[in-house]
Every structure is written in C-alpha cells, then in structure tokens.
Amino acid sequence: QVLHGEARRGRPKARSAAAALRRLNSAVHYVPYRGALGPRSALRIVRQFDIVADCSDNVPTRYLLSDACVLARKPLVSGSALRLEGQLVVYNHGGGPCYRCLFPEPPPPDAVTNCADGGVLGAVTGIIGCLQALEVLKIASGMGSSFSRAMLVFDALEGRFRNIKLRPRKADCAVCGERPSITCLQDYEAFCGSSATESCRALRLLPGADRVSVQHYRALLQARVPHLLLDVRPQVEVDICRLQHAVHVPLRKLQDRDEEALRYLQKRICEERQRTDGQSALPVYVVCKLGNDSQKAVKILQELPATEFGSVVAKDIRGGLMAWATKIDSTFPQY
C-alpha cells in the first residue's frame, strides 16, 4: 500500500506500483501485467522470473502461486498482513516447505478474513513488503534466505517480531512430495470454495428467511417495532461510527462465549422484552460493517439456550452499515 498514492487512484495496482517503482529506480525494467492471475497464465508468467513475491490477499491465489512455483522450481517469498499483524515466509527454497506442506487443505471460506473485510494498517504492509524485498535481494545475490524454514510474525501493536520454526518439506506433500499427485495447476477457486479477489466477499451463511435488507430494517424503525439491534463489530470500528440505539457486543466475544459479554447481552434482551408486554419471541437484528460477521453472530445467537435468553428470533442485516450508508443515510460515515 505504501506504493500507491492519490494521484494514481483508480489505476490498476500493477501499473500504479510500476510507476511508483520507476520513480525510485528508473534503471530497473518493470513489466506490469493486466488481468487477474489464473491457472492458465500463472505457470507461463512464473517461469519467466527467478524469484516470485506473493503479495496477494486471498487463499486461492496463495495456493495457485505456491503450486506454480513448485512446478517451475522457483522460490516464493510470501508476505501477508491483516489489521496490526504481518507474516513472512519463503516457500520452496533451501529444502523448506511449500505452502501446501503447511496447509494441505484450505480453511472454510467463512473462517477467512481478508484485508477488505478486516482492514489493515498501511504501515504494516509497508514493513512486511520491505522485508519481502530484502529476502528477494538476499536470494538473488546468493546469500540465501532467513525464512525458508521459519515464519516471521510481526505484531505492530506490541512492536515485536518473533520467529516460528517450520517443519521441513513433507515427503507426502501433494505437489512437492516424493510422489506428487498435483502435476498441473487446477481450479483454485473451486478447491478453496472462495473467490480469488481482493474485493469484499459476500458470504452466504444464512437462508434468506434469516436476513433482512437495510430498507426493511428502516421500515421497522419507522413503524417502531420492538426489537434489539446488536452491533458485532470490533470496538475500534464502533468508535468510528455507529447507530446510536445499537447494543455492542463484538463477534469475537460471542465466539469465545465470553461470560461477561453474554450476561450483558442477556440483560439487554430481558430489558427489551419487558418493554414489549411479554412478547414471547424478541426480534434481534444483527449488524456489522458488510454483512458477513453479522451472519456468523446470528448462527451463534440461534444456538443460545432459551432457558437463559428466552425466545429470540435473530436475523442479520444484509450489507451491514456500509449498505445503510449507501442506501439509507448518505451522511453516515463510510470507512
């Protein structure tokens, strides 16, 4: 992100990055590629270079690049960043593992948070990117890499680096093992069950009956229908903007079954139910930034014991607060 500025806003990232790098060193030849990297093009492109740096923001592309680098016998300098944390690993180099050695199977799509969903501090990506560039230079000059058998983890909040030792290349790895079963690139979006894109993913974890639009929720407010609005975003996002009548319990605390958070939620549900003349099933509408975390929260609420929380009907608000800002209230902050 440190390569991009306002002057090149709207330009493809590859071209924007090449323009920024030319300003730093015009003696280097930069070749920006248009279009998304896919199974049909990856191997052809990777084979043209000695070292590959993975700066992607999605799981399918990470598997794609790792497999392509193994098949082309190229080292892969992989960096990732999310919120205030970053990681760096060099795959397929010096006897170290490839990406599949560590992660033979992709995680469930709803368990993955990318930068578009979770956000990332630009300085963190800059630090990880500079470390990636350093490893590329070390490999290119014959010095080797410090992270072919270790993962570097950076915690920006604590200002701390630490190394995690990695196991060596797996003999039974599907792509770099002694008897590989993967000898050509495949459909990685189908393999991972998610899209190879850096844009915000719209998860579909709930049936349509458990979701409402922002227009529907506004109509409920205007009709003064009794309900509870639950905001499950992290505190840092709530500090930016919020709907004033919302009750805040972060998704992480719901997932961890945090006792204090659950007691608070139970109290607010009971208080709201008392205002409804003993209505048996209290509607609880859940909101987040984009409508992904709210679906996860609804699934948790649906599992809460009725003996403690009473009868609740939990539904999420599709598109979250960003949909509210674009379709209902144009003055509501977008971030």
C-alpha positions in Angstrom: 0.0 0.0 0.0 2.9 2.4 0.5 3.5 2.3 -3.3 0.1 3.8 -4.1 -1.0 7.4 -3.8 -4.0 9.6 -4.5 -2.6 10.8 -7.9 -2.9 7.2 -9.2 -6.3 6.5 -7.7 -8.4 4.3 -9.9 -5.4 2.8 -11.9 -4.7 -0.9 -11.9 -2.5 -1.8 -8.9 0.2 -3.4 -11.1 0.6 -0.2 -13.2 0.4 2.0 -10.1 3.2 0.0 -8.4 5.3 0.1 -11.6 5.0 3.8 -11.8 6.0 4.3 -8.2 9.0 2.0 -8.5 10.2 3.8 -11.7 10.4 7.0 -9.7 12.6 5.2 -7.1 14.9 3.5 -9.7 14.4 4.0 -13.4 17.3 1.7 -14.3 15.1 -1.4 -13.5 12.8 -2.8 -16.1 9.3 -3.2 -14.8 6.6 -5.3 -16.5 3.1 -4.8 -15.2 0.6 -7.5 -16.1 -3.0 -6.6 -16.8 -5.7 -9.0 -15.6 -6.1 -11.5 -12.8 -3.6 -14.3 -12.3 -5.2 -17.6 -13.0 -4.3 -21.3 -13.6 -4.0 -20.7 -17.4 -1.4 -17.9 -17.1 0.4 -18.4 -13.8 2.9 -21.0 -14.8 3.8 -19.2 -18.0 4.4 -16.0 -16.1 6.3 -17.6 -13.2 8.7 -19.4 -15.4 10.0 -16.1 -16.8 11.4 -15.0 -13.4 14.0 -16.3 -10.9 12.1 -15.3 -7.7 8.4 -14.7 -7.1 7.0 -12.5 -4.3 3.4 -13.2 -3.2 1.6 -10.0 -2.1 -1.9 -11.4 -2.7 -4.9 -11.1 -0.3 -6.8 -14.3 -0.8 -6.4 -18.0 -0.2 -6.9 -19.3 -3.8 -4.1 -17.1 -5.2 -1.7 -18.3 -2.4 -2.3 -21.9 -3.4 -2.0 -21.0 -7.1 1.3 -19.2 -6.7 2.8 -21.9 -4.4 1.9 -24.7 -6.8 3.1 -22.7 -9.8 6.5 -22.0 -8.1 6.9 -25.7 -7.1 6.2 -26.8 -10.7 8.5 -24.1 -12.1 11.2 -24.7 -9.4 11.1 -21.1 -8.2 11.4 -19.7 -4.6 8.3 -17.9 -3.3 8.7 -15.0 -0.9 5.3 -14.8 0.7 4.0 -11.9 2.8 0.7 -11.3 4.4 -0.8 -8.6 6.7 -4.1 -8.1 8.5 -5.1 -5.4 10.9 -2.0 -4.9 13.0 -0.2 -8.1 12.3 2.1 -9.4 9.5 3.8 -12.6 8.5 6.7 -13.5 6.2 7.7 -17.0 4.9 9.9 -18.1 2.0 8.4 -21.3 0.4 10.0 -23.9 -1.8 13.6 -22.8 -1.1 16.6 -24.4 0.6 14.8 -27.6 1.5 12.0 -25.8 3.2 8.3 -26.5 2.8 5.8 -25.2 0.2 2.5 -23.6 1.1 0.7 -27.0 0.8 3.2 -28.7 3.2 1.9 -26.4 5.9 -1.7 -26.1 4.7 -2.8 -29.3 2.8 -6.4 -28.2 2.9 -7.8 -24.7 2.7 -9.7 -23.3 5.6 -13.5 -22.9 5.5 -14.4 -19.7 3.5 -16.3 -18.2 6.4 -13.2 -18.6 8.6 -11.1 -16.4 6.4 -10.8 -12.6 6.9 -9.1 -10.7 4.2 -7.9 -7.1 4.2 -11.1 -5.8 2.6 -13.2 -7.3 5.4 -10.9 -6.8 8.4 -8.8 -3.8 7.3 -5.0 -3.4 7.6 -2.8 -0.6 8.8 -0.8 0.7 5.8 2.5 0.9 7.7 2.2 -2.9 8.5 2.0 -3.8 4.8 5.0 -1.4 4.2 7.1 -3.2 6.8 6.2 -6.7 5.5 6.7 -5.5 1.9 10.2 -4.2 2.7 11.1 -7.4 4.4 9.9 -9.3 1.4 12.1 -7.1 -0.9 15.1 -7.8 1.5 14.6 -11.6 1.2 14.3 -11.3 -2.6 17.6 -9.4 -2.7 19.3 -11.9 -0.4 18.2 -14.9 -2.5 19.1 -13.1 -5.8 22.6 -12.3 -4.5 23.2 -15.9 -3.3 23.1 -15.1 0.4 20.1 -17.3 0.9 17.0 -16.7 3.0 16.4 -16.4 6.7 12.9 -17.7 6.5 12.8 -20.8 4.3 12.3 -22.9 7.5 10.9 -20.2 9.8 7.9 -17.9 9.8 8.4 -14.3 10.8 5.5 -12.9 12.7 5.2 -9.1 13.3 2.9 -7.6 16.0 2.6 -3.9 15.3 0.6 -3.3 18.5 3.3 -4.7 20.7 6.2 -3.6 18.4 7.5 -7.2 18.5 9.0 -9.6 16.0 9.2 -13.4 16.6 10.2 -16.4 14.6 8.3 -19.7 14.5 10.2 -22.7 13.4 8.6 -24.6 10.5 8.7 -28.3 9.7 10.7 -29.2 6.6 9.3 -30.2 3.3 6.8 -33.1 3.6 7.7 -36.2 1.8 4.0 -36.9 1.1 3.1 -33.4 0.0 0.6 -33.4 -2.9 2.7 -31.0 -5.0 6.3 -31.0 -3.8 6.5 -34.5 -2.2 8.3 -37.6 -3.5 5.2 -38.8 -5.4 3.2 -35.7 -6.2 -0.4 -36.1 -7.2 -0.6 -32.5 -8.5 1.4 -32.1 -11.6 -0.6 -29.2 -13.2 -2.5 -26.2 -12.0 -6.1 -26.6 -11.1 -9.3 -24.6 -10.3 -8.2 -23.0 -7.1 -11.5 -21.1 -6.5 -13.3 -24.4 -6.6 -10.7 -26.0 -4.3 -10.9 -23.2 -1.7 -14.6 -22.6 -2.1 -14.0 -18.8 -2.3 -13.2 -16.2 -4.9 -9.7 -15.2 -5.9 -10.3 -11.5 -5.5 -9.2 -8.8 -3.1 -12.7 -7.2 -3.0 -15.1 -7.7 -0.1 -16.6 -11.1 -0.1 -20.3 -11.5 0.4 -20.7 -14.6 2.5 -24.0 -16.6 2.4 -24.2 -18.5 5.6 -27.9 -18.0 6.3 -31.1 -18.7 4.5 -32.9 -15.8 3.0 -35.6 -16.0 5.8 -32.9 -15.1 8.4 -31.8 -12.0 6.6 -33.3 -8.5 6.0 -32.4 -5.6 3.8 -31.5 -2.2 5.2 -34.7 -0.9 3.6 -36.7 -3.4 5.6 -34.9 -2.5 8.8 -35.6 1.2 8.3 -39.3 0.4 7.9 -39.1 -1.4 11.2 -37.6 1.6 12.8 -40.2 3.9 11.3 -43.0 1.6 12.5 -41.5 1.5 16.0 -41.5 -2.3 16.0 -40.0 -3.6 19.3 -36.6 -5.2 18.7 -32.9 -5.3 19.8 -30.2 -4.1 17.4 -26.9 -5.9 18.0 -23.6 -4.4 16.6 -20.9 -7.1 16.5 -18.0 -5.0 15.1 -14.7 -4.6 16.9 -14.6 -1.6 19.3 -12.2 0.3 17.1 -14.9 0.3 14.3 -17.7 1.2 16.7 -15.6 4.3 17.7 -15.7 5.5 14.1 -19.4 5.3 13.7 -22.5 3.5 15.0 -26.3 3.6 15.1 -26.9 5.1 18.5 -29.6 2.7 19.6 -27.5 -0.4 18.9 -26.2 -2.7 21.6 -22.5 -3.5 21.1 -21.0 -7.0 21.7 -18.0 -7.9 19.5 -18.3 -11.0 17.4 -15.0 -12.3 19.0 -16.6 -12.3 22.4 -19.6 -14.2 21.2 -17.4 -16.7 19.5 -15.4 -17.1 22.7 -18.6 -17.4 24.7 -17.3 -14.6 27.0 -19.3 -14.8 30.2 -19.4 -11.1 30.9 -20.5 -10.3 27.3 -23.2 -12.9 27.4 -24.5 -11.7 30.7 -24.7 -8.1 29.3 -26.5 -9.4 26.2 -28.9 -11.4 28.3 -29.6 -8.3 30.4 -30.4 -6.2 27.4 -32.6 -8.8 25.8 -34.6 -9.1 29.1 -34.9 -5.3 29.3 -36.2 -5.0 25.8 -38.6 -7.9 26.2 -40.1 -6.2 29.3 -41.0 -3.2 27.1 -42.9 -5.5 24.7 -45.5 -6.6 27.2 -44.0 -10.1 27.5 -43.7 -10.7 23.8 -42.6 -14.3 23.5 -40.1 -14.1 20.7 -38.0 -10.9 20.7 -36.6 -9.9 17.3 -32.8 -9.4 17.4 -31.3 -7.8 14.3 -27.5 -8.1 14.0 -25.4 -5.6 12.1 -21.7 -5.4 11.2 -19.7 -3.5 8.6 -20.5 -5.6 5.5 -23.0 -8.2 6.5 -20.5 -11.1 6.9 -19.7 -11.1 10.6 -23.4 -10.5 11.4 -24.3 -13.8 9.8 -21.7 -15.6 12.0 -23.2 -13.9 15.0 -26.8 -14.9 14.1 -25.7 -18.5 13.9 -24.3 -18.2 17.5 -27.4 -16.5 18.8 -29.6 -19.2 17.3 -27.7 -21.7 19.5 -28.0 -19.8 22.8 -30.1 -21.7 25.4 -33.7 -20.4 25.6 -33.8 -21.1 29.3 -31.3 -18.3 29.8 -32.0 -15.9 26.9 -35.7 -16.6 26.3 -37.1 -16.9 22.9 -35.3 -14.7 20.3 -35.6 -14.5 16.6 -32.2 -13.5 15.3 -31.7 -12.1 11.8 -28.8 -10.2 10.2 -29.0 -7.0 8.2 -27.7 -7.7 4.7 -24.8 -5.5 3.6 -24.3 -4.1 7.0 -23.6 -0.5 7.9 -22.0 0.2 4.5 -25.3 -0.7 2.8 -27.0 1.6 5.3 -24.7 4.4 4.3 -25.2 4.0 0.6 -28.9 3.2 0.5 -30.4 4.9 3.6 -28.3 7.6 5.1 -25.7 9.2 2.8 -24.3 11.2 5.8 -23.4 8.0 7.7 -19.6 7.6 7.7 -18.0 5.0 5.4 -14.6 3.5 6.2 
